[in-house]
Every structure is written in C-alpha cells, then in structure tokens.
Amino acid sequence: MGVVNVTPDSFSDGGRFPTVDSAVAAAGRMVEAGAAVIDIGGESTRPGAAAVSSPEEIDRVLPVVEGVRGFDAVVSVDTSKATVAEAAIAAGAGMVNDVRAARAPGMLELLARSQVAVCLMHMRGEPRTMQARPEYEDVVRDVAAFLAERAAACRAAGIARERLLLDPGIGFGKTVTHNLELLRNLPALSGDGLPILVGASRKSMIGQLTGKPPGGRLAGSIGAAVFAVLSGAAMVRVHDVEETVDALAVVGAIEDRGLSGGGIH
C-alpha cells in the first residue's frame, strides 16, 4: 500500500503533493513500482494535528481519487468520516482505511451498504492526544481484543469477513516498547485469521530507534516492513514503494516465498 497524503501537515510528507497533478503522478509512480493499493489521506492524524472539516477533506481527496482510479491498483481512502468515505466510494475508491475502526457516526452503516474493503485500525484515544502517556495491561492482548470486537461489529452489520483487514496501529497511542511488542506478535492480533496490515513507515518509532528525522528513515522503515511481512503481515503501508518492493523481492527469493511486490495483497 503506497501512501499519498494530500495534507499540509502530515508528519512525513505533509505539503509534498501541493496539487492534484503532483499527487496523481506520485501515485502512478508507486503503482509502476509495485503498489497494489494507493491510500489517499486528506487529514493528518499525527499527534497534535488540527482537525479538518468534512467538506475540506472531501475537497482534498476527491480529485485525487478520481485521478488515480484508472490505475491498476485499488484506491483506498484514509478517513474516519462517513461523509468523506461515501464521497470517495462514489468516486471510485475500493477501500476505506479507518483509524477509528468504523466507530464514528454513520461509518459502520455506510460500509455495510457498500462492497468496499475495510481496514480497521487500533488507536488509543484521539490523534490529538493519543501519545499522552499510553498505558496497557497487556498491549498484545488489549489490541487483539479491540480488533476482534470491531471485526465482530462489522460482521454483525453485514460486512463480509472477506472484506476486512486489521491494523494494530503502530504509533497510534503506543510507546516504542508497545510497537515492538506488537510487531513481534502479529499472528496473535488476529484470532480468526483476518489479514493484518502494518504501517510503520517513517514513524517516530523508527526515528527513536535510529536517531533519524522522517526523511532519513528509509532503511529503518524497510527493515520494519520486511520483518512485518516475514512475520505474517498481508500488506504493508509505506511511503517508499520502490525500495520496499525491491527489499521484499530479494528476501522473498532467499526465502523462496514469492514475496515480490505483486504478491503482497
């Protein structure tokens, strides 16, 4: 999954794509490099980020969705708002990547009416405050229980199991220790075998482990992505698609597991 944030304030690529054309061109390069999914976000969820209204978020993401939908990739919209998701689905999005796991008003009902794929992510608290002293009794057990509950809610609403993915939410209300523990225990996060998506690319965990700013976290991000896939992740969400695909292709050849970019989806 390649990340295209059309925001001025995302932690890594905020302001990188100031026009629709630049965002669509970036998505095209990611697809050529092997991305199976392009994830388009119009509201930053970094700690302390300002909230964005639904109309503004729609104005940001809709033209990019329309520009990317003709590519050979699934278009995902990274949003927690039902109105934004509805507009994006109508414009051609085939997936909703929801950091609030379909808990916002109207989202569960909208997803049940649609046929799109759904990624349910774990987040402690809200983006603006999630990193304020995050604590868990047992982070693996707690995250697994939350994801199981949200998956059950989706299935009860009529969303087929085959449409669901689970994301442990690396960096979303978690310390580095919590993040590492989750990555070490990925299979335990999906009790009924639903596919796991991992998004660790350029996050503060990588910075804390390497001492590098977001722009210098390529090698660390690739390391996290390769480990995640070897540990059972079905998809990795990354900013640097070409480099990650190459790393997975080499490791996959060594392992003889077929982990090329085209095979991870």
Contacts in CASP RR format, 6 or more apart in sequence:
PFRMAT RR
TARGET T0000
AUTHOR 0000-0000-0000
METHOD contacts of the structure
MODEL  1
MGVVNVTPDSFSDGGRFPTVDSAVAAAGRMVEAGAAVIDIGGESTRPGAA
AVSSPEEIDRVLPVVEGVRGFDAVVSVDTSKATVAEAAIAAGAGMVNDVR
AARAPGMLELLARSQVAVCLMHMRGEPRTMQARPEYEDVVRDVAAFLAER
AAACRAAGIARERLLLDPGIGFGKTVTHNLELLRNLPALSGDGLPILVGA
SRKSMIGQLTGKPPGGRLAGSIGAAVFAVLSGAAMVRVHDVEETVDALAV
VGAIEDRGLSGGGIH
1 35 0 8 1.000
1 36 0 8 1.000
1 37 0 8 1.000
1 38 0 8 1.000
1 39 0 8 1.000
1 76 0 8 1.000
1 197 0 8 1.000
1 235 0 8 1.000
1 236 0 8 1.000
1 237 0 8 1.000
1 238 0 8 1.000
2 27 0 8 1.000
2 30 0 8 1.000
2 35 0 8 1.000
2 37 0 8 1.000
2 38 0 8 1.000
2 39 0 8 1.000
2 237 0 8 1.000
2 238 0 8 1.000
2 239 0 8 1.000
2 241 0 8 1.000
3 13 0 8 1.000
3 39 0 8 1.000
3 201 0 8 1.000
3 237 0 8 1.000
3 238 0 8 1.000
3 239 0 8 1.000
4 17 0 8 1.000
4 23 0 8 1.000
4 26 0 8 1.000
4 27 0 8 1.000
4 30 0 8 1.000
4 38 0 8 1.000
4 39 0 8 1.000
4 40 0 8 1.000
4 41 0 8 1.000
4 64 0 8 1.000
4 68 0 8 1.000
5 12 0 8 1.000
5 13 0 8 1.000
5 14 0 8 1.000
5 15 0 8 1.000
5 16 0 8 1.000
5 17 0 8 1.000
5 40 0 8 1.000
5 41 0 8 1.000
5 42 0 8 1.000
5 44 0 8 1.000
5 78 0 8 1.000
6 17 0 8 1.000
6 20 0 8 1.000
6 23 0 8 1.000
6 40 0 8 1.000
6 41 0 8 1.000
6 42 0 8 1.000
6 60 0 8 1.000
6 61 0 8 1.000
6 64 0 8 1.000
7 14 0 8 1.000
7 15 0 8 1.000
7 41 0 8 1.000
7 42 0 8 1.000
7 43 0 8 1.000
7 44 0 8 1.000
7 52 0 8 1.000
7 60 0 8 1.000
8 14 0 8 1.000
8 15 0 8 1.000
9 15 0 8 1.000
9 44 0 8 1.000
9 46 0 8 1.000
9 49 0 8 1.000
9 50 0 8 1.000
10 44 0 8 1.000
10 46 0 8 1.000
10 49 0 8 1.000
11 44 0 8 1.000
11 46 0 8 1.000
11 202 0 8 1.000
11 203 0 8 1.000
11 204 0 8 1.000
11 214 0 8 1.000
12 201 0 8 1.000
12 202 0 8 1.000
12 214 0 8 1.000
12 215 0 8 1.000
12 239 0 8 1.000
13 239 0 8 1.000
14 44 0 8 1.000
16 22 0 8 1.000
16 26 0 8 1.000
17 23 0 8 1.000
17 26 0 8 1.000
20 63 0 8 1.000
20 64 0 8 1.000
20 67 0 8 1.000
23 40 0 8 1.000
23 64 0 8 1.000
24 64 0 8 1.000
24 67 0 8 1.000
24 68 0 8 1.000
27 35 0 8 1.000
27 38 0 8 1.000
27 40 0 8 1.000
27 64 0 8 1.000
27 67 0 8 1.000
27 68 0 8 1.000
27 71 0 8 1.000
27 73 0 8 1.000
28 38 0 8 1.000
28 68 0 8 1.000
28 71 0 8 1.000
29 241 0 8 1.000
29 242 0 8 1.000
30 38 0 8 1.000
30 73 0 8 1.000
30 241 0 8 1.000
30 242 0 8 1.000
31 38 0 8 1.000
31 71 0 8 1.000
31 72 0 8 1.000
31 73 0 8 1.000
33 241 0 8 1.000
33 242 0 8 1.000
33 245 0 8 1.000
34 241 0 8 1.000
34 242 0 8 1.000
34 245 0 8 1.000
34 261 0 8 1.000
34 262 0 8 1.000
35 73 0 8 1.000
35 241 0 8 1.000
35 245 0 8 1.000
36 73 0 8 1.000
36 74 0 8 1.000
36 235 0 8 1.000
36 261 0 8 1.000
36 262 0 8 1.000
36 263 0 8 1.000
36 264 0 8 1.000
36 265 0 8 1.000
37 73 0 8 1.000
37 74 0 8 1.000
37 75 0 8 1.000
37 76 0 8 1.000
37 95 0 8 1.000
37 235 0 8 1.000
37 265 0 8 1.000
38 68 0 8 1.000
38 71 0 8 1.000
38 73 0 8 1.000
38 74 0 8 1.000
38 75 0 8 1.000
38 76 0 8 1.000
39 76 0 8 1.000
39 77 0 8 1.000
39 78 0 8 1.000
39 95 0 8 1.000
39 97 0 8 1.000
39 237 0 8 1.000
40 61 0 8 1.000
40 64 0 8 1.000
40 65 0 8 1.000
40 68 0 8 1.000
40 75 0 8 1.000
40 76 0 8 1.000
40 77 0 8 1.000
40 78 0 8 1.000
40 88 0 8 1.000
40 93 0 8 1.000
41 60 0 8 1.000
41 61 0 8 1.000
41 77 0 8 1.000
41 78 0 8 1.000
41 79 0 8 1.000
42 52 0 8 1.000
42 57 0 8 1.000
42 60 0 8 1.000
42 61 0 8 1.000
42 78 0 8 1.000
42 79 0 8 1.000
43 49 0 8 1.000
43 51 0 8 1.000
43 52 0 8 1.000
43 57 0 8 1.000
43 60 0 8 1.000
43 79 0 8 1.000
44 50 0 8 1.000
44 52 0 8 1.000
44 127 0 8 1.000
45 99 0 8 1.000
45 127 0 8 1.000
45 172 0 8 1.000
46 127 0 8 1.000
47 127 0 8 1.000
47 128 0 8 1.000
47 129 0 8 1.000
47 130 0 8 1.000
47 131 0 8 1.000
48 127 0 8 1.000
48 128 0 8 1.000
48 129 0 8 1.000
49 127 0 8 1.000
49 128 0 8 1.000
51 128 0 8 1.000
52 60 0 8 1.000
54 81 0 8 1.000
54 83 0 8 1.000
54 84 0 8 1.000
57 79 0 8 1.000
57 81 0 8 1.000
57 84 0 8 1.000
58 83 0 8 1.000
58 84 0 8 1.000
58 87 0 8 1.000
58 88 0 8 1.000
61 77 0 8 1.000
61 79 0 8 1.000
61 84 0 8 1.000
61 88 0 8 1.000
62 87 0 8 1.000
62 88 0 8 1.000
62 91 0 8 1.000
65 75 0 8 1.000
65 77 0 8 1.000
65 88 0 8 1.000
65 91 0 8 1.000
65 92 0 8 1.000
65 93 0 8 1.000
66 91 0 8 1.000
66 92 0 8 1.000
68 75 0 8 1.000
69 75 0 8 1.000
69 91 0 8 1.000
69 92 0 8 1.000
69 93 0 8 1.000
74 94 0 8 1.000
74 95 0 8 1.000
74 117 0 8 1.000
74 265 0 8 1.000
75 88 0 8 1.000
75 92 0 8 1.000
75 93 0 8 1.000
75 94 0 8 1.000
75 95 0 8 1.000
76 93 0 8 1.000
76 94 0 8 1.000
76 95 0 8 1.000
76 96 0 8 1.000
76 97 0 8 1.000
76 117 0 8 1.000
76 119 0 8 1.000
77 84 0 8 1.000
77 85 0 8 1.000
77 88 0 8 1.000
77 89 0 8 1.000
77 93 0 8 1.000
77 95 0 8 1.000
77 96 0 8 1.000
77 97 0 8 1.000
78 97 0 8 1.000
78 99 0 8 1.000
79 85 0 8 1.000
79 88 0 8 1.000
79 96 0 8 1.000
79 97 0 8 1.000
79 98 0 8 1.000
80 98 0 8 1.000
80 99 0 8 1.000
80 100 0 8 1.000
80 103 0 8 1.000
80 104 0 8 1.000
80 107 0 8 1.000
81 104 0 8 1.000
81 107 0 8 1.000
82 104 0 8 1.000
82 105 0 8 1.000
82 106 0 8 1.000
82 107 0 8 1.000
82 109 0 8 1.000
82 110 0 8 1.000
85 93 0 8 1.000
85 96 0 8 1.000
85 98 0 8 1.000
85 107 0 8 1.000
85 110 0 8 1.000
85 111 0 8 1.000
86 110 0 8 1.000
88 96 0 8 1.000
89 96 0 8 1.000
89 110 0 8 1.000
89 114 0 8 1.000
89 116 0 8 1.000
93 116 0 8 1.000
94 116 0 8 1.000
94 117 0 8 1.000
95 116 0 8 1.000
95 117 0 8 1.000
95 118 0 8 1.000
95 119 0 8 1.000
96 107 0 8 1.000
96 111 0 8 1.000
96 114 0 8 1.000
96 116 0 8 1.000
96 117 0 8 1.000
96 118 0 8 1.000
96 119 0 8 1.000
97 119 0 8 1.000
97 121 0 8 1.000
97 167 0 8 1.000
97 237 0 8 1.000
98 104 0 8 1.000
98 107 0 8 1.000
98 118 0 8 1.000
98 119 0 8 1.000
98 120 0 8 1.000
98 121 0 8 1.000
99 121 0 8 1.000
99 123 0 8 1.000
99 127 0 8 1.000
99 169 0 8 1.000
99 172 0 8 1.000
100 107 0 8 1.000
100 121 0 8 1.000
100 123 0 8 1.000
101 120 0 8 1.000
101 121 0 8 1.000
101 122 0 8 1.000
101 123 0 8 1.000
101 146 0 8 1.000
101 147 0 8 1.000
101 150 0 8 1.000
102 108 0 8 1.000
102 111 0 8 1.000
102 118 0 8 1.000
102 120 0 8 1.000
102 150 0 8 1.000
102 153 0 8 1.000
102 154 0 8 1.000
103 150 0 8 1.000
108 153 0 8 1.000
108 154 0 8 1.000
108 157 0 8 1.000
109 157 0 8 1.000
111 118 0 8 1.000
111 154 0 8 1.000
111 157 0 8 1.000
111 159 0 8 1.000
112 154 0 8 1.000
112 157 0 8 1.000
112 158 0 8 1.000
112 159 0 8 1.000
115 163 0 8 1.000
116 163 0 8 1.000
117 163 0 8 1.000
117 164 0 8 1.000
117 165 0 8 1.000
118 154 0 8 1.000
118 159 0 8 1.000
118 163 0 8 1.000
118 164 0 8 1.000
118 165 0 8 1.000
119 164 0 8 1.000
119 165 0 8 1.000
119 166 0 8 1.000
119 167 0 8 1.000
119 197 0 8 1.000
120 147 0 8 1.000
120 150 0 8 1.000
120 151 0 8 1.000
120 154 0 8 1.000
120 164 0 8 1.000
120 165 0 8 1.000
120 166 0 8 1.000
120 167 0 8 1.000
121 166 0 8 1.000
121 167 0 8 1.000
121 168 0 8 1.000
121 169 0 8 1.000
121 172 0 8 1.000
122 143 0 8 1.000
122 146 0 8 1.000
122 147 0 8 1.000
122 167 0 8 1.000
122 168 0 8 1.000
122 169 0 8 1.000
122 172 0 8 1.000
123 130 0 8 1.000
123 169 0 8 1.000
123 172 0 8 1.000
123 173 0 8 1.000
124 130 0 8 1.000
124 134 0 8 1.000
124 136 0 8 1.000
124 172 0 8 1.000
124 173 0 8 1.000
124 174 0 8 1.000
125 173 0 8 1.000
127 172 0 8 1.000
130 172 0 8 1.000
130 173 0 8 1.000
131 171 0 8 1.000
131 173 0 8 1.000
134 173 0 8 1.000
134 174 0 8 1.000
134 175 0 8 1.000
134 178 0 8 1.000
136 142 0 8 1.000
136 143 0 8 1.000
136 178 0 8 1.000
139 174 0 8 1.000
139 178 0 8 1.000
139 181 0 8 1.000
139 182 0 8 1.000
140 181 0 8 1.000
140 182 0 8 1.000
140 185 0 8 1.000
140 188 0 8 1.000
140 189 0 8 1.000
143 168 0 8 1.000
143 169 0 8 1.000
143 182 0 8 1.000
143 189 0 8 1.000
144 188 0 8 1.000
144 189 0 8 1.000
144 190 0 8 1.000
144 191 0 8 1.000
147 166 0 8 1.000
147 168 0 8 1.000
147 189 0 8 1.000
147 190 0 8 1.000
147 194 0 8 1.000
148 191 0 8 1.000
148 192 0 8 1.000
151 161 0 8 1.000
151 164 0 8 1.000
151 166 0 8 1.000
151 192 0 8 1.000
151 194 0 8 1.000
154 164 0 8 1.000
155 161 0 8 1.000
155 164 0 8 1.000
161 192 0 8 1.000
161 194 0 8 1.000
164 194 0 8 1.000
164 195 0 8 1.000
165 194 0 8 1.000
165 195 0 8 1.000
165 196 0 8 1.000
165 197 0 8 1.000
165 234 0 8 1.000
165 235 0 8 1.000
166 189 0 8 1.000
166 190 0 8 1.000
166 194 0 8 1.000
166 195 0 8 1.000
166 196 0 8 1.000
166 197 0 8 1.000
167 196 0 8 1.000
167 197 0 8 1.000
167 198 0 8 1.000
167 199 0 8 1.000
167 237 0 8 1.000
168 182 0 8 1.000
168 186 0 8 1.000
168 189 0 8 1.000
168 196 0 8 1.000
168 198 0 8 1.000
169 182 0 8 1.000
169 199 0 8 1.000
170 179 0 8 1.000
170 182 0 8 1.000
170 183 0 8 1.000
170 198 0 8 1.000
170 199 0 8 1.000
170 200 0 8 1.000
170 203 0 8 1.000
170 205 0 8 1.000
171 178 0 8 1.000
171 179 0 8 1.000
171 203 0 8 1.000
171 204 0 8 1.000
171 205 0 8 1.000
174 182 0 8 1.000
176 205 0 8 1.000
176 208 0 8 1.000
176 209 0 8 1.000
179 200 0 8 1.000
179 203 0 8 1.000
179 205 0 8 1.000
180 205 0 8 1.000
182 189 0 8 1.000
183 198 0 8 1.000
183 200 0 8 1.000
183 224 0 8 1.000
183 227 0 8 1.000
183 228 0 8 1.000
183 231 0 8 1.000
184 231 0 8 1.000
186 196 0 8 1.000
186 198 0 8 1.000
186 228 0 8 1.000
186 231 0 8 1.000
186 232 0 8 1.000
186 233 0 8 1.000
187 231 0 8 1.000
187 232 0 8 1.000
189 196 0 8 1.000
190 196 0 8 1.000
195 234 0 8 1.000
195 235 0 8 1.000
196 232 0 8 1.000
196 233 0 8 1.000
196 234 0 8 1.000
196 235 0 8 1.000
197 233 0 8 1.000
197 234 0 8 1.000
197 235 0 8 1.000
197 236 0 8 1.000
197 237 0 8 1.000
198 224 0 8 1.000
198 225 0 8 1.000
198 228 0 8 1.000
198 233 0 8 1.000
198 235 0 8 1.000
198 236 0 8 1.000
198 237 0 8 1.000
199 228 0 8 1.000
199 236 0 8 1.000
199 237 0 8 1.000
199 238 0 8 1.000
200 206 0 8 1.000
200 221 0 8 1.000
200 224 0 8 1.000
200 225 0 8 1.000
200 228 0 8 1.000
200 236 0 8 1.000
201 217 0 8 1.000
201 221 0 8 1.000
201 224 0 8 1.000
201 225 0 8 1.000
201 236 0 8 1.000
201 237 0 8 1.000
201 238 0 8 1.000
201 239 0 8 1.000
201 240 0 8 1.000
201 244 0 8 1.000
202 214 0 8 1.000
202 215 0 8 1.000
202 216 0 8 1.000
202 217 0 8 1.000
202 221 0 8 1.000
202 239 0 8 1.000
203 217 0 8 1.000
205 224 0 8 1.000
206 212 0 8 1.000
206 217 0 8 1.000
206 220 0 8 1.000
206 221 0 8 1.000
206 224 0 8 1.000
207 213 0 8 1.000
207 214 0 8 1.000
207 217 0 8 1.000
209 220 0 8 1.000
210 216 0 8 1.000
210 217 0 8 1.000
210 219 0 8 1.000
210 220 0 8 1.000
212 220 0 8 1.000
218 240 0 8 1.000
218 243 0 8 1.000
221 238 0 8 1.000
221 239 0 8 1.000
221 240 0 8 1.000
221 244 0 8 1.000
222 240 0 8 1.000
222 243 0 8 1.000
222 244 0 8 1.000
222 247 0 8 1.000
223 247 0 8 1.000
225 236 0 8 1.000
225 238 0 8 1.000
225 244 0 8 1.000
225 247 0 8 1.000
225 248 0 8 1.000
226 244 0 8 1.000
226 247 0 8 1.000
226 248 0 8 1.000
226 251 0 8 1.000
228 236 0 8 1.000
229 236 0 8 1.000
229 248 0 8 1.000
229 251 0 8 1.000
229 259 0 8 1.000
229 264 0 8 1.000
230 251 0 8 1.000
230 255 0 8 1.000
230 259 0 8 1.000
234 264 0 8 1.000
234 265 0 8 1.000
235 264 0 8 1.000
235 265 0 8 1.000
236 244 0 8 1.000
236 264 0 8 1.000
238 244 0 8 1.000
245 260 0 8 1.000
245 261 0 8 1.000
245 262 0 8 1.000
248 259 0 8 1.000
248 260 0 8 1.000
248 261 0 8 1.000
248 264 0 8 1.000
249 259 0 8 1.000
249 260 0 8 1.000
249 261 0 8 1.000
251 259 0 8 1.000
252 258 0 8 1.000
252 259 0 8 1.000
252 260 0 8 1.000
END
